[in-house]
Structures are given as structure tokens and as C-alpha cells.
Amino acid sequence: MNQLFLFRLSLILGQLLLLASNYKWRIWPDVSMYLWMICLGYLIFIVLLNKINSAAHQHAAMLFIDLLLWAAFFAFLDGVSNPLIWCLLLPALLASLSQSPAFTWVMTILSNLLYLGLWKLGVHEQSLGVHGAMMSNHIMGMWLGFIVISLLLTWVTTTLMVRLKNKNQALIAIEQQRQADETIIKMATLATSLAHELGTPLASIKLLTDELKHATFETDVKKDLSILDTQVTRCKQVLQELTTVTDRDRPDDYKSVAVSTFINELHSNQTDNSFQVTVENHLNREVNINVDELFRLACLNVINNSKAAGAKEMTIALFNTEESVLIKLKDEGAGKKHQNRDGLGIGLKLSARIISAMGGEFDFMVKDKGAETRIKVPINHG
């Protein structure tokens, strides 16, 4: 059952019980029937609201209704001289737990204005008697205390709720990162296992290809065997690199390299003639960055992602500030072929995690025509 409904139900039943007990103990000489009608009407209202739409109890407008109910309750029962006048703070307290800080401050200010309005109505003056001056000073002190307590309570509760919300968001982010890391570990373990498994058949194919190259075949067949030998050698090299990266002992084994040199090497290693890469150097000075094999693979993942999405060309632009280097990798023509903003698969997620571990930033954006990846890494000033 809705907790706010139970809270409001308990409060209104308590008010009705207090009114009923007045007939025996005569706490208030005269209780208006209008107050009975207001309380019973509020009881029927919250019960019907809970039946129709229980989620409506969480709406901010309900807190205004609660505050008006308390104001009406005290308007008919001695006003600010009623010892329960502190209950005007309850709607503001509920607002601090369920609404924004700005709305909570509005409720607090409104509570103070209603308190002042009740005082100006002078409902309490009938019960002051010969102790009028003393009671007036007492009411003044209660009003000042109400202001201080309401402001302090609002400040404390809103601050705590903001901190609690931030901590919850941080915990959610940590949990998401943990799940992402767990997925990456599983993929890395699987990749390492597959690399070892594929090593033996590739070695056999390589051996068989070498033997067939020495046999007597037509020129076209020898040419095909040469291509096959080149591709097998390339596969073995990739598997060797993968095994080296996943088996290395130091994951932070970086080396300082000029960023333009790194990008040029990355460009020169592109052997696919159907995919054109253009480098635009906008650096105002030559700067170095810390790179390792994983960073190179992260950049290759971005390039391969564009190829998989159908792009035929890519532009790599370099920019720098005093503290970081921005590498923009933009392709044309892929566009909506990218399945989502996370790319086609695990590759971009791995790249983002690798660059984040380096202290950099990774941002992938899909546009109407093509996609753009921004990689920002810190400059090595050493």
C-alpha cells in the first residue's frame, strides 16, 4: 500500500480522534462543525484518490492540500496558541523527502506565511485572559522559534537528500561499471582462449601452404597460394598480438610518443585500399602522449567499426590544448547503419574503457551522414 496514503490516513484519523476526545475533556470550548466537515471531506478525498490512482499521493499538489488542511485545523482551534502548531512543518518535511529542494523551500516559506496569517487572525486572543502580555510574548517566541526551526530543518533535510541522491547515483554508476568490467573480462578471457585454440590450425595451414608453394602448379594457383600464405601470416600475427596484450604483467606499461607520429603509424598500417584515411594536423605545437598497445587497439577498434558500418573514408583531425590532445575520427556515409550510440558491438565499449583507464575521455556520436568519435587524452609534459 502507498506509504504516503498511510501517512495521510494516520494524520487525519488522529485529527478526528482529537476532535472526538474534545467532547469528553473539553480542551476547546467550541469546535465548529465546519472543521468536522473539512476533516471528514479530506478523509473521503484521500481514500477515493487511493482507490482511483494511488500514485497521485506522490504529486506535489497534495502537499499544498495537506498544508491547507493543517491551516484550517488550527484556524478553528486556537490558532498559533495551539501546542500542535508545529505540525505546519510536516508538509515541508514530506516535500524534502520526495520533491526538489526548490519546491521544499517554497513549502517552508508558505508554512511560515500561514503561521503569520493565523497569528494575525487573532484566534488565540480569546484564551489570553489576564495573562495577555505574557502569552503574547510567548506567542512571539514560538513564532521566532518556528521560523528558525523550519529554515534549519529544510536546509538540513534538503542537503542530506541531495547528498544521498548523489551517492546513490555514484553507486549506480559503480555498479554499471562493474558489470561492464565483468563483461570485458569475460570477453578478454574468451579471446585469449580462442587465440590459443586457433594457433594450432593456423600453424598447420601455414605449413601446408609452404609445402604447396614448392609443388608444380600453374601461375594463378601459385599466386592464390601466396595470397593465402600472406593472410595466414597476418592472422597469426594478430593472434600473437592479442596473446601478448592479454598475458602481459603490467597493464600500465606506457611509452611517450609524439601524437602526430602515432597517428601517422596508425595510418600507414592501413592496408585496405577500399578504405581511405586522411590525417588533418591542427596542432599548434608538437606534443607527446602516453600510449601502449591497448590504446593502439582502441583506435583500431574505432576504424574497424566504421568499416563494419559501411564507411569508405575517414578523416582523423588532431587538436591540442595546454593539457590534452583531441583526436577526432569522422567517417562519411555510415550514418544510420550504426545500430546505436554505443556502436556495432563490444569494440567501442572496450575502447571507451581503455581510454578511460588512461585518464582520457571517449565520446561516440552518430550523425545523419557518418559518425564521429572524439578521443581526448592528457599530454605528457615529461
N, C-alpha and C positions, 0 to 999 in steps of 0.2 A: 504494500500500500504506500501511497505517496507520503513521504515524511513531512513535507510542508503542510499537507492536508491534516495529518495527525497533530502537528504543532498548533495549527489554527483551531482545530476542533477542541484541543485541550484548553486553549486560551478562552474561547467563547463559552465553553461549558463552565470554566472557572468563574467567568464573569456572571453567568446566570446563577451559579451556586452562591456567589457572593450577594447577589440581589435577593435571592430566596432567603438566605440567612438573615437578611436585614429585618425581616418580619418578626424574628424572634429576639434578636439582640438590639434592634433599633440603632444601628450605627449611624444611619442617616434618617432624619425625621421623615422626610418626604421623598419618595422615589417616584419620579414621573413615569407614567405608563408609556410615554414616548420612548424612554430608554429601554423598557421591556420590548417594545416593538422593533427598535433598532437592533437589539441583540438577537432576538428570535429571527428577524429578517436576515441578518448576517449568517446565522446558523443554517437556515434553509438554503441560502445562496451558496455557501461553500460545499454543502452536501450535494446539491444538484450539479454544481460545477465539477465536482469529483466524479460524478456519475457520467456526465456528458464528455468531459475532457479533463482527465486528471493532470495532464501536462500543463494546463493553464495556470495551475498553482505556482508554477515557476516564473510566470510572467511578471515583469516589473510593475505593471499596473496594480497587481494585487497588493503590493507593499504600500501603495498610496491608499488603497481601501482600508488596509489594516490600520494605518496611521490615523485616518479619519475616524475609524471606529473608536480608537482609544481617545481621541479628542472629544468625540461625542459622549463617551462614557464619563470622562472627567468633567465635562461641561454641566452634566446633570448631577454630579456627586462632588460638591465642594471645590471643584476646580483645582488650582495648584496646591491648596492645603490638603488635598487627599494624599495620604502616605504612599499610595501606589503610583504617583505621578511619574516615577522613573520608568514605568512601562512604555512611555512615549519613545524610549530608546530602542525598544525591541524591533520595530520595522527597520531602523537604520542598521541594527546589528545583523538582521537577516540579509539586508542588502549587501553588507560587506562580505558575507559568505557566499553569495550567489550572483551578485551583479558586479559591474565595473566600479573602480574606485571613484570615478566622476559621479556616477549615479548615487553612490553611498554618501558622498559629501552633500549632494542635493537633498537627500533624505534627512541628513543630520541638520542641515540649515532649516529645513521645513519643520522638523521637530522642535527646534528652538523657537521658531516663529509661532508655532501653535502654543507652546508653553507661554510665550509672552502674550498671545491673544487671550488665553484662558485667564491669565493674571489681570489683564485689562478689563475683562468682563466683570471682575469683582465678585465672582460667585462665592468666594471664601469669606467675604466681609460679614456675612450674616452670623458666622460662628466665631468671630473675633472677640466679641464681648468687651469686658473691661480690660482685657489684655491686648487691646488693639495694637498699640505701638510695638509691644514685644513680638506679637505674631507677625506684624508687618516686617520687622527686621528679620524674623525667622524665614519668612517667605522670600525676602530679598536674598538671604544667604543660600536658600535652596535653589533659587534661580541661577545665581552665580555658580554654584556647585554643579548644577545641571549642565550649564554651558561648558565648564572646564571638563567635566567627565565625558560629555558627548563628543567633544573635539578630540580628547585624548584617546577615547575608545575607538573612534573612527580612524584616527591616524595609526594606532597600533594594529587594528584588525586588517585595514587595507594594506599596510606594509607587509604584514605576515602573509596575507593571501597572495600578494604579488610575488613574494619570495617563494612561497610554496608552489605557485604556478610555474615559476622559472625552474625550480628544482625538478618538478615533475616533467617538464619539457626536456630538461637535460637528461633525466633518467630514461625517457623515451628515446632520445637521440642515441644514448649509450647502448640501449638495448637493440635498436636498429643497427647500429654499427657493429655490435657483437654478432648479430645474425648475419650481417654482410660479411664479416671476417670469417665466420664459420663456413659460409658458402665458398668463400675464396680458398680457404684451407682445404676443403673437400675437392674443389676443382684442381688445386695445385697437386694434391695427393694423387688424384686420378690421372693428371697429366704426366706426373713422374712415373707412375706405374705403366701407363701406355707407352711412354718413351722407352722404357726398358723392354717392354714386350715387343715393340716394333723394331728394336735394334737387331735382333737375330734374323727375322725375314729380310730386312733390308740388306744385311750383310750377305745373305745367300743370293739375293737378286744381283747385288754388286759383283759377287764372284762369278755368277753365271753370265752376266753381261760382259765381263772381262774375257771370259773364255770364248764367248760367241764372237767377239770382235776380232779374234785371231783366226776364226774359221773363214772359209771362202764363201763370200756372199756377194750379191750384186751391190752396186754403189748406193742405191736407195736404201737397201737394208742396213748397210753399214752406217749410213747417215742416221737412220732411225735408232740404231743401237747406240750411237754416240749421244744422241739427244736423251735416250733412256738413261745412259750412264751419268750424264750431267744432272738429270733430275733426281736420280737416286742419291748421288753425292750431295746434292742440295738438301734432300730430306734428312740424310744422316747428319749433316752439319746443323740443321735446325734442332734435331733431337739432342745433339751434343750440347748445343747452347742451352736448351731447356733443362737438361740434366744438370749442367754446371750452375745455372741460376738457382734452381730449387735445392741443390745439395750444398751450396756454399755456406760457410760457417758465419760469415759477417754480412748481415743484410744491409749495413750502413757503410759499405766499402765504396765511398765516393771518390772521384777524382775531379780536379778543377780543369775545365775545358772552356775555351772561347766559344760563346754561343753560336757565332757565325760558322766556326769550324765544325761544330757538332751538327748543325742543320745541313751544311754542305755535304758532310759524310753521309747523313741520312738520305739526302737527295741522290748522291752518287750510287748508293746501294740499291736504288730502284731500277730493276731490270725489266719491268713490264712496259713495253713500248706503247701499249694501248692506253696507258695512264700517264698523263703529263703533269709534272710538278714544277711550279715556278716559285722561286725564292725572291722575296722583296725585303731588302735590308733597310730599315728605317732607324737603325741605331745611331745615336749621336756620338757614340764612342764605343770602342771595343770593350766588352765586359765578359767576365768568366762566370760560369755556373757550375755547381757540383752535380755531376751525372754519374750514373752507374748503368749496368746492363739492364736493370729493371726500367729505368727511365727511358732508355732507348726502345725497349719493347713497348712501353706505354705509348710512345709517339707512333711506333709502327702500328699499334692497335687502331689508332685514330685513322691512319692512312688506309689500312685494310678495311676498316668499317666503311669508309667512303667508297672503296672499290666494290664491296659487297652490296652497297646501296645503288650501284649503277653509275656512279660518277666517272667521268672520263678525264677530268683535270682537277688540280688542286693548287691553291696559292698559299704559300707559307710566308707570312709577314712578321717581321721582328721589330719590336719596340722596347724601349727601356726607360726606366725612371732611375732615381738615385738608389733605390733599394731592391728593385725587382726587374725581371725581364718578362715581357708579354709575347707569347708565341701564338699567332692566330693562324689556324689551319682552316681554310674555307674552300669548299668544293661547290661546283655548279652542276645542276641537273639532277641531283639525287632527290632533294626535297622531301616530298611526302612518302617516298619509298622507305625512309627511315620509319620503323614501326612506331617508335615513341621517343620521348625526350631522353631516354636512357640508352638509345642506340639499338642495334640489332640483337645484342646478346650480352654475354658476360664481359666481353672485351673492354667496353668503355667503363664499366664498373670497376674492373681491375685497374684500368689506367687512372681513374679518379682516386682510388685508394692508394696507389703507388705515389702519385704526386702529392696527395695529402700528407702521406708519411714523410715526404721531403720538406714539408713546411710550405708547400705551394697551394695553388688553387686550380680547380678544373671545372670548366663550365661548357656544357654541350647544348647547342641551340639548333633546332630545326626551323628552317625558313621555307617560304613558298618555293623558292628555287635554291636547292642546295642546303647545306648545313655548315655551321661554323663552330669550331672548337677553340676555346681560349685557355691556354695553359700559362699560368703565372708562377714563376719560380724565383726565389731570392737570389740576389747577386752575391758571389763570393768575393768579398773585399780583400781577402788574404792574398 
